[in-house]
Amino acid sequence: MPEFMNPFSGLEPGRKMTKRELTRALRLSLAAEQEAIHLYEALADATDDALAAEVLQDIADEEREHAGEFQRLLNILLPDEEELMRNGAEEVDGMAEDSD
């Protein structure tokens, strides 16, 4: 679960983040977006008010865009990120083919 109390845990005050610290902070931010998506979709599903559900789903979709932005930045900053993500996706693809 993301730690929202201190987004800069592990950093010394008064200095810039290292690249490794930055990528960890971006992963935390990505996790926060995923948590927000879960929350807003759960709220949308929990109401009978059509307008509220529509607005909450729209906000959830915006959070999905933010998640994409964080992931893209990680892909740029970490040369092996896309390859590792692709490897994981291929593993799932193989499992999906085997289950057909």
Phi, psi and omega in degrees: 000135180299148176263105185271347182293323183220094183292349181245032180301140180089357179261144172276134178299149174085015176218159178282156177289148169285167179300320179296317177295320178299315181293326175294319178296322178293322177296320177297318178296320177298317178297322178296320177296318179298319179295321178295319177303312180302314182298309184293323177291323177296318178295318178299319180289339186267002181240150173265357180281112186298319180295313179300316180298319180295315180295315180297320178293322176299317178296317178301318179295324176296321177296326176296322175296317177300318178301319177297323178294315178297317180295319179297319178297319175299319179299324180286317185285331183245108186302332183264359185299310182296321179297316180294321177295319179296319178301316178297319179295320179294324175300315179293320178302317179297317178296320180295320179294321180292334183273353181286000000 
